[in-house]
């Protein structure tokens, strides 16, 4: 199953690391335009490597990377290690502090067909090409993708807990309110135990599908150009943050659907009438009660139409058999599949997953109050409120070989860019320190 390797991480030097908050950045696909502009003003922020600007953006990232390495802005650890990465966070309305425990390492960039790393969503070719070009030019990875393995015995956590007692550095509070802590494990016997545990497991890709596919594309190009390669060159591997899917601190937040427009000729009255053909449509007094009203109920959604008009929708069980998309039973059972089929396709006439992915009339919003406010302000015609996908559903869909509707999962919190970098240059794995960990 999954082959993992330690790495000699590149990190901000000891002086800069004391203020690591100034140099980390959100992932390339979640950073807002406003955040980007603020981060670009810091000439040493990691965003210059992860989301470079300019006509030759990848070339600019390479130039800056070489400059930072020569000036010792970034320094490489002498010994290979597996890097413990803990994220402490709270959810809105809860006093509990969660701690998501995991570790960063290199994992072989497996093709999907090898059935070792499993995906749960499709990707956009343009975004994959962008990541692949950046990787090809720099041979440098600025942020780990997020993978899940399952270990009900929690064997590796005791090593991680021990390492995190002596952190390399930590953020005060990142852009999403989490506190991020980094430590390293360099004990060869412990590292080999991590390798043994993962060698018996598949990995579900939770977040970072485009970055992972960028690594796949680059690996395939290098293999084609170097047929005599051994398979142990650095470009065969990908930087991943691995967490245990059996842990209670793994949180998935819902992503709601905003209808920015309605198809021509479809009024709000007609929308409600069409919905009633598939759903029980129940008026509710307070729209802010909708998340609680649908929680734990299959195929249930909130609907907000503005001016206080709130409804609970519940699919009529007998109509579910009409869901005739060519996918697995595990996908058909999902709330979001029901929403996309019966609302987007049957009610709105946006037929099929491909058309829905490209339709500009829907927006994906995680913040529930923002959904209501945007409808009230006339920025959207309606908001469909959803419940979160469960980890059990993610695992069942991945093992079925299918993918979920777009924007089905939002694993929280996100990893951050710039906390740990890794190089995939060939000489990275030819270093004498690395040889004892090779398969």
N, C-alpha and C positions, 0 to 999 in steps of 0.2 A: 504494500500500500504506500503511504506517503513517506517519501525520503526527505528528511530535513538535514540541514547542515548549520553549524555555527558560522559566524562571520566576524570579521574584524571591522567593527563599526566605525564610521566617520562621525564625529561629533564636534559641536562648537567647542572652542578651546576653553580652558578652565576659567579664564577671566570672564568671557562672554556667557558661559554657562550659569554664572551666578545670577544673571538676569535673563534666563532662558525664555521668559514670557515675551520678550521683545523680538524674538527670532523665530518662534514657531508660527504656523499659519494653518488656516482651515484647508481641507482637501480641495483639489482643483474644481470638483463638480458641485461643491456646496458653498464656496466663498462668494459672497455678493459683490457686485461692482463697487459698492461703497467701501466694503472691507478691503478689497483689493487696492484701491487707491490709497487708503491709509497705510497699508502694509508696504506698498511700493516706495513710500517716502523714506523708509528705513533701508539704507543701501546694503545692509547685511541680513535682511529678513529672508527666510527660506523661500518665500514666494517667488523670488527672482530665479530660483532653480526649478520650482514645481510648476509655475504658470508664467514662463518668461514672456517678455513683450518684444516687439520689433518685427521687421519684415522677415528676418531670419531668426525666429524666436529660439529655436533649438541651438543655433550657433551662438546666440547671445548667452544662453544658459551654459554652454561649454566654456566660453571665454571667462565668464564670471566664476565658474567652478574652478578652473585652473588657477585663476587669480587668488581665490580664497585658499586653495590648498597651498600655493606657494607662499602666501603671507601667513600661513598657520591660523587663519580664521577657523578652518576646519582641520582637525587632527585625527589621525587614525589610531585606534587602540592597538597595542602591541600584540596582544593575545586574542585568539578567537573566543567568542562567547555566545551564549544565548542570553538575550536581554529581557529581564522581567519588566513588564509594563503594567502598572496598576492605574485605574481611573476611578477616582472617588467622586460621587455625584449624588444629587437629590433630584427627585421628580417634582413637578409643580403640585402643590397641595399636600405634600408628604414631608414629614419631619425625618424620615429614615434616610440615613446616608448609605448608599450602595457602594460596593467596591467591585468593579469588574477586573478580575485577575487574568493575566495572560502573559505571553512572551513573544518576542520578535526573533525571527531566525530566517534563514534561507530555506525555501522549499523548491523542489524540482518543478519546473513549469510544465505540468502535464497537459497534454491535449485532452479535451472533454471526452473523447472517445475512449480514453484509457480508464475512465470511471474511478479515478482516484480523487481528483478535485471536482466537486459537483456544483453546478450553477443553478440559480433559481430565477434568473431573469435574462432577457435578451439585451444585446448591446447595440449602440449606434455606430456604424462603420467609421464615420468621420471622427468621432471621439477616440476610437481605438487607434486609428491611423496617427492621430496627433500624439498619443502616448507612445506609440511604437517609434515614431520619428525622434521624439525627445530622448528615448532610451537608447536608440541607435547612435545618436550623436554624443551623448554624455557618458553612456555605460554607467549610469548612476541612478539610484532609486531614492527618492526624497521622502516617501511616505509609504508605510506598510499597508497592504490590503488587509482585510479582516476575514479570517477563516475560522471555522468551528470544527472541533473534534469532540467526540463524546467519550468521557471516562467517568462512569458512575462511582468508581473507587477514589477519585480525586487524588491520584498518586502524585502527580507533579506539583500540586499546590504547596506541599510542605517545603519543597526546594525553593519555590518562588517566594513563599512567606519568609524564609530565612534570608534570601538575597535582598528582599526589599527593605530589610532593617538597616542596610547600609546603602542608601540611594546614591546614584551618581549626581542627580539633580532632580528638581521637581518644579512644576509651575505653581504660581500662587493661585491662578484661576484662568483657564483658557477661555476662548471666545464663547463657549457654550456653557460656562459655569462649572466645568469639571476641574479637578485637581489631578494632574498627571505626574506620575512618579516613575523614574527609570532606574534600574539596577542591572547588574551583569553577573552571570554565572560562568566561571571560567574553569571549573573543576572538570577535568576530562571524563572522569567516571560518571559524574552526574549528567554531563552533556550526552554521553552515550546512552544513558537510561532514557533521556528525552527522545533520542532517536529510536530506541527500541519500542517505546510506547506508541509513537506516531507511525511506526512501520506496520502496525497492526490495524490502522484506522484509515478511513476515508475522511476527507475534509470538505465541508460545505462552505462555499464562498459566500460570506454574509454581505460584504461590501467591497467595492473596488473591481467590479467586473471589467471595466474598460482598461484599467491599469494592468490587470492580470492578462487580458487578451492582448494588450500591447507587448507584454513579455513573451507570450506565445508566438506572436507574429515575428518578433525579433529572433527568438530561438530558431524558428523554422527557417528564417532567412540565413542565419549563420550555419545551420546544419546543411542547407543546400550548397552553400559556398565552401564548406569545409567537410567533405564526406569522410575524411580520416580522423575527425574529432573523436575524443575519447568518451564524451558524455559527461565529463567532470569539469569542463570549463565553466567559468563564472556565468557566462551567458545562458547556461542551462537552468539557472536558478532565479528565484523571485523573492523579494522581501515580503514576508507575511507576519501579521500579528495573529496568534492563535489563542483562542479562548475555549473553555470547556462548556459545551452546550448543556451539560447537566446542572450548571450553576444557576442559582436563583437570581444572581446579579446581572444576568444577561437580559436586557430590556429591549423590546421592540415596540415602537410607538406607532400609532395609526397615522395614515396619510389620507386626508379628506379630499373630496373632488368638488371643485368649483366649476359650475357651468358659466363660462364667460359670455356665452351667447346661446340662443335657441335657434334651431333650424327655421328657415323662412316659413311663416304662416302658423307657427306653433306658439299659441298664447299660453300663459300660466294656467288658465282654465282647462285648455286642451291637454296640457302636460299632466295635470292632476287626473283628468279623465282617463288618459292612456295608462298612467301608473296603476289606476284602480283595476285594470284588467289583469294585472299580475300580482299586485300587492294589496294587503289590507292597509288602508290609508287612514290613520288615526290622528285627528288634531290634538295638539298639546298646547298648554297655556304658556309655558316658559321655555324658550328655545335653549336656555342654558342647562336644562335638565336632559337634553337629548343624549349626551354620551352615557349617562347613567341608565337611561331608559332602554338603551339597546345593548348594554354590556352583558356579555355572556349568552346572548340570544342569537342563534344561528339565522343568517339571512335577514337580519334586521338592520335598518339604517335610519338616520335622522334626515329630515329634509327641512331646509329653511328657505323661505321665499321673500323675506324682508317684511318690515313693518309688523314684526311679532308673529308672523304666520309660520308656525312650526308644526311638523307632522312626524309621527313615527311610522315607518314603512316596515311591513313584515311580509316576505314572499309567501304567497299561497302555496302550500306544500305540493299540491297536485300539479302545478305548472312547471316545477323544476325539471320534469322529464322533457320539456321542450328545449332544454339547453343542449344543442346539438353540435357544439364546436368539437373539432377533432383533437381532443386532448384526453388526459387520463381522468378517472373518477376522482382522484385526489385533488386535481385542479378544479373540476366541476363542483366539488363540495365547498370551495372557498367562498366566503362572503363577497370578495371583490370580483370573482368571476361572475357571480350572480348579478352584481351591480353592473358590470360592464356588458353582460349579455342582455339583461332585461331592461336596463335603463338606456345605455348608450346605443345598443343595437335595435332592440324592439321598440322602444319609446321614441328615441331621437333619430333612428334611421342611420346611424354610423355603423356600417356592417363590417364585422370582422376585426380581429385584433390588430392587423396591420393598419387598417384605416383609422382605428381609434388611436394608435400610437402617434399618427401623423396629424390628427385633427387638432387645430389650434383653439377649438372652442372649450377645451377643458384645461384646468390648471390644478396642480397637485399642491396642497397646502397642509402643513402639519399642525399649525397653531389653530386650535378650535375657535377662540374668540375672534381671531383675524378673519375666519370664514364668515362669521356673522356680520362683522363690521364691513367687509367688502361688499356683501350683498346689500346692506343698509345704505352704503355710500354709492350704490349704483355701478360698482366696478364689476359685478357679477349678477347673473339673473337668479341663480339658485345655488345652494350648498348642500351636498350630500355628505352626511357625517357617518364615519365608519368606525368600527372597532379594530383593535390591533390584531394582526396575524400572530398566532402562537408559534413557539419554537417547534412544537410537535407537528404543526401543519407544514412548516418549512421543511422539516426532515422528511415527512411523508411525500411531499411534492418532489423534492430532490431525488429521493430514492426511486420515484416512479419514472424518472427520466424526462419529466416535463418542466416547463417554466411557468411562473405566475404572471398575472397581468402586470403591466408596468407600474412602478412605484408602489409595490405591495408592502415592502418592508422598509422600516427606518430603524436600524439598530442604533441604539443610543447608549452612551455618547459616541461620536465619531472619533477615530484616531486623529492625531494632529500631524501636520507635516513639519519636518525640520527637527523632530525630537531625536531621531536616529536616521542616519543615511547609510546606504550600503553601495559598494561598487561591485559590478559584475565583470570587471576586466579580467582577462584570462589569468594574469599573474596573481589575482586574488586567491585563487584556489591552488596555485602552484607553490605558495609559501610553505616552507617546511612545517610550520605549526599546524597547517591544515590537513596534512596527509593522514594522520591517524584517524580522522573522522570520516574519510571517504569510504563509500561502500565498495 
